[in-house]
Structures are given as structure tokens and as C-alpha cells.
Amino acid sequence: MAEETNGTGVIHSTAAELAAAIANGETTSVAVTQAHLDQIEAVDGTINAFLYVDAERALEQAAIIDHRIAGGEQLGPLAGVPLALKDILAYRGAPTTCGSKILEGWIPPYDATVTKRLLDADIVILGKTNLDEFAMGSSTENSAYGPTRNPWDTSRIPGGSGGGSAAALAAFEAPLAIGTDTGGSIRQPASVTGTVGVKPTYGGTSRYGVVAMASSLDQPGPCARNVLDAALLHQVIAGHDPYDSTSIDAPVPPVVEAARSGDVSGMKIGVVKELGGEGYAPGVEQRFREGLEILAAQGAEIVEVSCPHFTYALGAYYLIMPSEVSSNLAKFDAMRFGLRVGDDGSRSAEQVMALTREAGFGAEVKRRIMIGTYALSSGYYDAYYGSAQKVRTLISRDFAGAFEQADVLVSPSTPVTAFPLGEKVDDPLAMYMNDLCTIPSNLAGNASASFPVGLAPEDGLPVGFQVMAPPLADDRLYRVGAALERTLVDRWGGPLLSQIKEIAR
């Protein structure tokens, strides 16, 4: 390990380092897990990354893993390493709220496929992380349980919807995390917290047991503080799942090998002309251009590509996604599970349902349900939802054409760095603009990731570099991310997050 395996040295280590130290007896999973639980207790009162900490069960899992290792078993590459799980994935016996009052106290009787694969890989689940309610938001301010704060500056947002998972990484509360990405909910938080976040190819990871927001867009993915850790986690959770009808029955791309290589010599890197310019912070564009220079210096060829229909992606997304929300959230009706309001015998089922949904859903969820219901209504379906689906096809064609000219496409991950809490929460249109760069990949279903590329000169906050790859070419993301990371680690004398280790003290 790069640092001592006690005190703050444990929580500052990478997941790969921790796994190696556990496997060879330098430390134990119990010690590593306890160190992270101690960090959660120390800082999470401020950060609010976790909605539920499963300390007792985590330590029990860790003790079992230690016993197996002591008995001579050879376990997986991340065995004994703790992880933070976004509170939209089912975990048997642990509350799953989706950041909503309507599911407060609901405990699933089964594990999501991703959760089961984590447990089968002997990864220790610390607990469930905060998110915008039902993953609807770009700042984690829409959670019914209060906002999460960005460890770089606790007056600012950590991104959304998966701000809890990203903030847990940046605050050294966990070395690994799981998020879900519907329109950028892994990549956008990664960008503004200086972490790594990957949206796999749609169908590359299972949605079974993920509480659905928009079924044709949602995708679970790995979150970490460095490229190799993200790849190791990706390898664990990916692969075909017969319980998910959208799961792809194909081999998992060689993501770990790509992360260890980082060889971009001869790669064509396509800069998307439409994802830059007006509305992008100067520091974001400066660091993005520097990222291109790093890749060019390692032998990549930089070319410009045009994807003209990307300019319509935001509008298409905010018709398709709410339409699917309207359908998926209809099941929260007070009849089967979760909150029930007004059931005193004097009201009809319809009245109880209305009272429950009024009390249980927040403003953003209600807004999207209403937009989606309108877009699907008779007389408007073709004009709104149908037209949006046609735009989605055009965006997919733009990607296909661009990938004929380049191996990967790149852009800033977000137009701006982390903005202050409260600045955009009452302005939905301004909030939606934060997903401008990330949405096209969800509409097309291709792989995409955000990697840290430095700090913006004007505010000293992290900037993300987005890489987009063709479907089932997820390994290309990690090659580019590792190439960036190698140079930036040398430049800074350590990972980007080493600059905020004072939060652990």
C-alpha cells in the first residue's frame, strides 16, 4: 500500500491497494471497514452522503471475509473492500427510499442483481447513499432527506442525482461506490467532485432491482477515485442477466486491461463541436483543452466531429424521460407498499391514493409526472413523445457517423463547475442545463464516462473530461481515462483528491 494501513492512511488508499493489503495479510477487512465507518461518523453530519449506514452487517461481512482469507481461500480482486450503494438499488434487509418520503421505511425482500454481484465478489456494503428523489435532479437538493454537500466546498452541490455516492468518495467515506445514470447522474457528480464515474453501455449492467425512473435510459455503473478502481468494479457488476430483458448477452469488454494499459497511441479522439462554446465556463474549457493536449502528447490524433442533432438532445430527453417517469411511478399508489395517508375508513381508494402521492412526492417528481402524463395524452402523443423519439433516432445516427471518424468522442462533462446550494433549485430550466453534455449518450445507449482533468482556475473546483465510446466498447473509455490520469498524477504529485485530504482530519 502507498500509505500505512491504519488511521487516515486506510481511507486515503485506493481500492486496489486495500484489496491487496487485505489479501496478503497486511491488514484486515474488519480494520478497513471500521476505518471507513469511523470516517462516516466523523464527517457525514456535514456531508450527508449516507441515508443509511449498515455498520453491524458491514462488519459481519468483513469478519467472514477475513476468516475465509485466513483459511487460505483465494478471493476476488476487490474482496474485503468497502463500498457505498446508491439508495435506488435494492439491498435485502436495508431501507431503500430512493430519496423519497413515499418509500420511507420500505425494506426490499431481495437484492438487485448489481447488489448480489457485489456481495458475491466479497465487497463490503457500508450503506445506502443520498440522491435526488427517484434520481430526478442534478444537484441532490431534491432529496426528501436533505441535500448532500460537496466535500471540496460544503456550500456547493455535489452533482446529481448520485451526489451521495460521489461525495462519499470525495470525503473518503468509501473507496468505491455504485451510481445509476439516466441523463448524467453518474458522470455529472463525478465531474464536480473530482472523481471517476462510468455509464456502461445500456444493457451492459443489469437494471433488475433498480427502482425504475426511465427504463430506456437508466443504467447502473461504477464510481471510484481512480480509473483502475472503477474498472475493477465495472468488471464485478457487468455481464448478462436473464432477469433483465434489456441485458446484453455478450462478453464484458476488457475494461481492467484497458485501465492498466492507458495506451492511446494511434487513437482518433473526436471533439464534438456542438458540446462547447457559449455557456461553458472559461476554466472548464481551458482544462478540457489541456486534456486534449495530454492525449495528443501520448500519440492520439485529435479531430473535430459534428453531431448537429445534439442541440435537440435536452428537449427530447425532457419529453421521453418524464413520459417514462409517469408510467413507472404509477405503482406508488398507497395500495401495495410505502407511505399511506388518509386511510381512516372514511375515504375511497382514489382519495387515499391522491393524498398519499401529494404527501409522498416532492415538487420535482410531481413536475415530471405531470409533464410526462401530458406528453402521453391523447392528441399530444405524436406531437411530443413521438417527435422526441424521432430526435432520439437522429442523435443515434449522429453518434454512428461520428464513430466512423473517431474511436471515441470527447467533451467537457459539465458546462460549469459545482454551483452554490440553492442557486438553481427554484429554476428547473437552469438546473436541466447541467446535463447538456451527458444526455446524448443516454438517448443513444452508448458507453460514456467522466474523468477528472484538473481544477478550474477561477474557483479551484474540479473539472470533468467526458469520453464517449461506441456500444460495447467500454474499454476505450478506460484507455483514455488512464492516459489522462497518468499524466495528471505526475503533474500534481498524486491523485486529484489528494488535494482535499484535509477533510479526513
C-alpha positions, -999 to +999 in steps of 0.1 A: +000+000+000+011+035-007+004+046+029+001+030+063-029+008+068-042+025+099-058+058+107-062+081+077-038+061+056-065+034+051-092+058+039-067+075+015-057+043-002-071+030-034-095+001-036-068-020-054-043-012-027-067-021+001-077-054-016-040-063-020-032-055+016-062-075+029-053-105+007-017-106+018-024-101+055-010-065+059-044-055+072-079-070+076-113-062+060-126-055+095-099-029+101-105-013+067-143-013+071-141+002+106-118+030+094-144+040+068-172+037+093-152+060+116-148+085+088-185+084+081-192+091+117-167+120+117-177+139+086-211+127+073-230+150+097-217+178+074-216+160+041-249+140+043-237+114+018-254+085+035-291+079+042-284+046+059-253+032+074-254-006+078-224-008+103-233-040+120-238-060+089-208-045+072-185-056+100-201-090+100-194-093+062-158-082+068-152-107+096-164-135+074-141-124+045-111-122+069-119-157+082-120-171+047-087-154+037-071-168+069-083-202+059-064-200+026-092-191+002-083-170-029-110-144-032-118-118-059-097-087-068-118-064-046-125-088-017-129-071+016-131-035+002-160-013+014-185+003-009-213+029-008-245+018-026-269+044-041-303+042-024-321+033-055-308-003-057-325-030-037-304-045-008-322-072+011-328-061+047-317-024+042-341+005+038-345+016+001-361+050+000-350+064-034-346+097-015-384+099-012-409+101+017-432+078-003-408+049+003-397+058+038-391+026+058-395+002+028-372-027+031-368-049+000-371-087+004-345-093-024-312-080-038-307-061-071-285-081-095-258-055-091-261-058-053-259-096-055-228-094-077-211-071-052-218-095-024-207-125-044-174-107-051-170-102-013-173-064-014-185-050+019-215-027+016-213+002+041-248+015+035-271+035+011-263+069-003-284+100-008-298+110-042-323+134-058-358+119-052-362+089-076-330+101-093-347+133-106-323+161-104-288+174-110-277+186-075-290+161-048-311+190-035-343+172-044-338+145-017-366+143+009-338+138+034-318+170+028-291+179+003-257+163+001-227+188+002-197+188-020-165+180+001-145+205-020-167+233-007-196+224+015-216+254+004-218+238-031-237+210-047-221+175-053-240+170-085-269+147-090-288+126-089-260+105-075-244+132-053-243+109-023-222+083-039-198+109-054-195+129-022-188+097-002-158+091-024-145+126-023-150+127+015-130+094+019-161+077+034-158+049+009-132+039-018-159+026-041-195+034-049-223+025-072-245+050-090-271+050-117-271+072-148-303+083-166-292+116-181-258+120-164-264+111-128-230+092-125-209+115-147-222+148-136-215+142-099-181+127-108-172+158-127-179+183-099-164+162-072-131+152-089-139+115-091-144+089-118-178+079-129-188+055-157-221+049-175-217+015-192-233+006-225-270+004-220-277-033-212-241-038-201-251-038-164-284-052-151-313-029-141-330-057-122-337-044-087-330-008-096-361+012-088-370+025-123-371+061-132-369+059-170-364+023-181-350+030-216-323+053-201-314+041-166-281+023-162-261+013-131-224+020-131-191+022-111-179+052-092-143+055-078-115+078-071-092+065-099-095+047-132-083+012-122-106+010-092-136+020-115-126-007-140-122-034-113-157-025-100-171-024-136-158-060-141-176-071-110-211-057-118-212-061-156-225-090-176-257-106-189-286-110-165-316-131-176-338-112-151-333-080-172-349-082-206-327-053-218-295-070-207-270-077-235-258-113-238-222-105-248-188-107-231-178-079-208-154-056-226-118-059-213-120-028-191-094-038-165-068-045-191-075-011-207-073+007-174-039-009-167-027+000-203-038+036-209-023+033-244-039+059-267-012+059-294-029+059-328-064+065-313-086+091-330-102+114-304-132+133-318-140+166-302-178+172-305-182+207-320-217+212-305-206+205-269-187+237-262-186+274-266-213+298-252-225+288-218-193+269-208-172+283-181-137+295-192-119+273-167-139+243-179-129+248-215-093+256-205-089+223-186-107+204-214-082+218-240-053+208-217-067+173-215-067+171-253-030+183-253-022+154-229-038+129-251-021+143-282+013+142-265+007+104-259+001+097-296-036+103-300-049+121-331-074+149-323-101+156-348-133+176-348-166+160-354-201+174-358-232+159-342-258+185-353-288+169-336-271+170-301-286+205-299-320+190-296-310+163-271-321+183-240-356+189-254-360+153-265-348+139-231-372+161-211-401+146-230-390+110-231-378+108-196-409+123-179-431+101-200-414+070-187-415+085-152-453+090-154-456+053-162-430+039-138-442+059-108-478+049-112-472+019-089-466+041-059-503+042-052-505+036-014-521+002-020-490-021-021-461-007-003-447+025+012-465+055+026-503+056+031-521+088+040-557+093+050-567+057+053-591+061+082-621+043+067-638+075+055-622+079+021-622+060-011-591+043-025-588+071-051-588+097-023-562+078-003-540+075-034-543+112-041-534+122-005-505+098-004-490+110-036-495+146-026-477+140+007-451+115-005-438+130-037-416+162-039-420+191-062-397+179-090-412+144-091-447+159-094-435+182-121-421+154-142-451+131-137-473+159-149-451+167-179-449+130-188-487+124-185-494+154-207-469+143-233-485+108-235-521+121-235-544+117-264-539+143-291-504+152-279-486+118-280-474+122-316-466+159-313-445+155-282-434+120-272-434+107-308-414+136-321-389+132-292-383+096-302-376+106-338-350+131-325-335+102-304-330+082-336-313+112-352-289+115-323-281+078-325-273+084-362-251+113-353-231+091-329-228+063-356-215+088-381-190+104-356-177+070-346-168+063-382-144+093-379-131+087-344-126+059-319-140+079-290-158+113-287-149+138-260-163+170-244-164+187-210-186+166-187-205+196-174-206+232-187-197+246-153-181+236-120-202+229-088-226+258-082-238+270-048-266+252-030-299+269-036-287+288-067-308+268-092-332+247-072-361+270-080-352+273-117-358+239-133-346+250-168-313+263-154-309+230-135-316+209-165-288+226-185-263+209-163-269+177-181-263+193-216-232+172-223-242+139-208-278+134-221-269+123-257-252+091-245-282+081-226-305+086-255-283+066-278-273+040-252-235+041-258-208+040-232-196+072-215-175+083-186-162+114-167-126+116-156-110+144-135-089+167-156-079+194-131-092+224-112-108+254-128-085+284-123-114+308-114-128+288-084-104+260-077-131+234-082-129+201-102-135+199-139-145+167-157-135+154-191-162+133-208-153+104-230-179+086-251-174+052-268-195+030-292-218+004-276-198-025-260-165-005-265-165+005-228-128-005-226-119+026-248-132+048-220-107+034-196-078+036-220-084+073-224-091+079-187-059+061-177-039+081-202-052+113-187-047+101-151-011+090-157+000+125-168-021+143-142-008+122-113+027+131-123+018+168-127+002+170-093+024+146-074-007+124-067-043+119-075-065+150-077-083+141-045-050+142-025-056+179-026-086+176-002-072+151+022-076+176+050-113+167+051-103+134+066-085+151+095 
